[in-house]
Amino acid sequence: MFPRVLVCLASAPLLGSPDVLLGIGRQIGMVCNWLPVGILNALILLFVPTLLLLLVRKTWLTVGIFVVVLAIGAAGQIQNPPVGTVVGVFHAVILVFVMLRFGLSALATSLVLGDILISLPISLDLSAWHAKTPIVVLVLLGLSVIYGFRISLGGRPALDRDTFQD
Protein backbone atom coordinates (compact mmCIF):
# COMPACT_ATOMS: atom_id res chain seq x y z
CA MET A 1 0.00 0.00 0.00
CA PHE A 2 2.83 2.42 0.76
CA PRO A 3 4.31 2.44 -2.78
CA ARG A 4 0.79 2.95 -4.16
CA VAL A 5 0.40 6.06 -2.00
CA LEU A 6 3.74 7.36 -3.27
CA VAL A 7 2.68 6.80 -6.87
CA CYS A 8 -0.60 8.63 -6.23
CA LEU A 9 1.26 11.53 -4.66
CA ALA A 10 3.79 11.59 -7.45
CA SER A 11 1.28 11.54 -10.29
CA ALA A 12 0.30 15.22 -10.10
CA PRO A 13 3.16 17.71 -10.16
CA LEU A 14 3.10 20.63 -7.74
CA LEU A 15 3.81 23.65 -9.92
CA GLY A 16 4.89 27.12 -8.92
CA SER A 17 4.40 28.24 -12.50
CA PRO A 18 3.20 26.29 -15.55
CA ASP A 19 6.15 27.73 -17.52
CA VAL A 20 8.39 25.00 -16.10
CA LEU A 21 6.58 22.47 -18.28
CA LEU A 22 7.69 24.16 -21.51
CA GLY A 23 11.05 22.39 -21.60
CA ILE A 24 14.59 22.54 -20.34
CA GLY A 25 15.40 25.82 -22.09
CA ARG A 26 12.55 27.59 -20.31
CA GLN A 27 13.56 26.05 -16.98
CA ILE A 28 17.16 27.20 -17.33
CA GLY A 29 15.86 30.64 -18.31
CA MET A 30 13.72 30.72 -15.17
CA VAL A 31 16.73 29.75 -13.06
CA CYS A 32 18.71 32.62 -14.64
CA ASN A 33 15.85 34.97 -13.78
CA TRP A 34 15.79 33.76 -10.17
CA LEU A 35 19.46 34.56 -9.60
CA PRO A 36 19.11 38.37 -9.42
CA VAL A 37 15.84 38.05 -7.50
CA GLY A 38 17.51 35.86 -4.88
CA ILE A 39 20.44 38.26 -4.56
CA LEU A 40 18.08 41.23 -4.18
CA ASN A 41 16.02 39.40 -1.56
CA ALA A 42 19.19 38.51 0.34
CA LEU A 43 20.29 42.14 0.31
CA ILE A 44 16.89 43.22 1.62
CA LEU A 45 17.00 40.52 4.31
CA LEU A 46 20.42 41.81 5.33
CA PHE A 47 19.49 45.50 5.24
CA VAL A 48 16.40 45.27 7.46
CA PRO A 49 18.13 43.67 10.48
CA THR A 50 21.05 46.06 10.06
CA LEU A 51 18.63 48.96 10.27
CA LEU A 52 16.91 47.33 13.25
CA LEU A 53 20.28 46.89 14.96
CA LEU A 54 20.98 50.59 14.55
CA LEU A 55 17.63 51.37 16.17
CA VAL A 56 17.55 48.92 19.10
CA ARG A 57 21.32 48.42 19.67
CA LYS A 58 20.91 44.85 20.97
CA THR A 59 21.64 41.85 18.75
CA TRP A 60 19.29 39.45 20.51
CA LEU A 61 16.42 41.93 20.37
CA THR A 62 17.09 42.59 16.69
CA VAL A 63 17.02 38.87 15.93
CA GLY A 64 13.80 38.43 17.90
CA ILE A 65 12.00 41.30 16.16
CA PHE A 66 13.23 40.15 12.77
CA VAL A 67 12.10 36.54 13.35
CA VAL A 68 8.66 37.77 14.45
CA VAL A 69 8.32 40.02 11.37
CA LEU A 70 9.40 37.22 9.00
CA ALA A 71 7.13 34.70 10.74
CA ILE A 72 4.11 37.00 10.44
CA GLY A 73 4.84 37.49 6.74
CA ALA A 74 5.20 33.77 6.12
CA ALA A 75 2.16 32.88 8.25
CA GLY A 76 -0.06 35.04 6.08
CA GLN A 77 0.76 32.94 3.03
CA ILE A 78 -0.67 29.68 4.46
CA GLN A 79 -4.42 29.20 4.88
CA ASN A 80 -4.24 27.42 8.24
CA PRO A 81 -3.04 30.10 10.74
CA PRO A 82 -1.55 27.79 13.44
CA VAL A 83 0.36 25.76 10.87
CA GLY A 84 1.37 28.95 9.07
CA THR A 85 2.73 30.41 12.28
CA VAL A 86 4.82 27.34 13.07
CA VAL A 87 6.13 27.11 9.50
CA GLY A 88 6.80 30.86 9.46
CA VAL A 89 8.80 30.77 12.69
CA PHE A 90 10.76 27.73 11.50
CA HIS A 91 11.52 29.37 8.13
CA ALA A 92 12.47 32.68 9.78
CA VAL A 93 14.82 30.99 12.27
CA ILE A 94 16.55 29.10 9.46
CA LEU A 95 16.97 32.28 7.39
CA VAL A 96 18.33 34.25 10.34
CA PHE A 97 20.69 31.41 11.28
CA VAL A 98 22.06 31.15 7.73
CA MET A 99 22.43 34.92 7.53
CA LEU A 100 24.22 35.32 10.87
CA ARG A 101 26.36 32.20 10.71
CA PHE A 102 27.32 31.95 7.04
CA GLY A 103 26.72 35.41 5.56
CA LEU A 104 25.25 37.08 2.52
CA SER A 105 26.50 34.63 -0.10
CA ALA A 106 25.00 31.60 1.67
CA LEU A 107 21.74 33.47 2.23
CA ALA A 108 21.45 34.40 -1.45
CA THR A 109 22.31 30.84 -2.49
CA SER A 110 19.74 29.34 -0.14
CA LEU A 111 17.03 31.70 -1.40
CA VAL A 112 17.77 30.92 -5.06
CA LEU A 113 17.97 27.15 -4.47
CA GLY A 114 14.76 27.27 -2.44
CA ASP A 115 12.93 29.01 -5.29
CA ILE A 116 14.27 26.51 -7.79
CA LEU A 117 13.32 23.46 -5.74
CA ILE A 118 9.85 24.81 -4.99
CA SER A 119 9.09 25.68 -8.61
CA LEU A 120 10.31 22.54 -10.37
CA PRO A 121 7.82 19.68 -10.76
CA ILE A 122 9.93 17.03 -9.02
CA SER A 123 8.27 13.63 -9.18
CA LEU A 124 8.94 10.25 -7.60
CA ASP A 125 7.56 8.60 -10.72
CA LEU A 126 10.42 8.92 -13.21
CA SER A 127 8.29 7.51 -16.03
CA ALA A 128 5.88 10.46 -15.80
CA TRP A 129 5.89 12.89 -18.71
CA HIS A 130 6.91 15.81 -16.50
CA ALA A 131 9.75 14.04 -14.69
CA LYS A 132 12.51 14.25 -17.31
CA THR A 133 13.35 17.95 -17.57
CA PRO A 134 13.77 18.74 -13.83
CA ILE A 135 16.42 16.02 -13.64
CA VAL A 136 18.77 18.12 -15.80
CA VAL A 137 18.30 21.17 -13.58
CA LEU A 138 18.81 19.07 -10.42
CA VAL A 139 22.02 17.59 -11.88
CA LEU A 140 23.27 21.12 -12.64
CA LEU A 141 22.44 22.20 -9.09
CA GLY A 142 24.24 19.17 -7.69
CA LEU A 143 27.31 19.94 -9.80
CA SER A 144 27.29 23.54 -8.55
CA VAL A 145 27.14 22.29 -4.95
CA ILE A 146 30.10 19.98 -5.57
CA TYR A 147 32.01 22.83 -7.24
CA GLY A 148 31.28 25.16 -4.33
CA PHE A 149 32.46 22.53 -1.85
CA ARG A 150 35.66 21.98 -3.82
CA ILE A 151 36.38 25.71 -4.01
CA SER A 152 35.65 26.18 -0.30
CA LEU A 153 38.39 23.70 0.58
CA GLY A 154 41.00 26.10 -0.77
CA GLY A 155 43.28 23.41 -2.20
CA ARG A 156 43.22 21.26 0.94
CA PRO A 157 42.11 17.63 0.67
CA ALA A 158 38.55 16.87 1.80
CA LEU A 159 39.71 13.96 3.93
CA ASP A 160 43.27 13.50 5.11
CA ARG A 161 44.80 10.80 7.27
CA ASP A 162 45.18 13.01 10.34
CA THR A 163 41.41 13.33 10.60
CA PHE A 164 40.90 9.66 11.44
CA GLN A 165 43.92 9.11 13.66
CA ASP A 166 43.64 9.68 17.41
Secondary structure by P-SEA (a helix, b strand, c coil): caaaaaaaaacccccccccccccaaaaaaaaaaaaaaaaaaaaaaaaaaaaaaaacccaaaaaaaaaaaaaaaaaaacccaaaaaaaaaaaaaaaaaaaacccaaaaaaaaaaaaaaaacccccccccccccaaaaaaaaaaaaaaaaaaaaaccccccccccccc
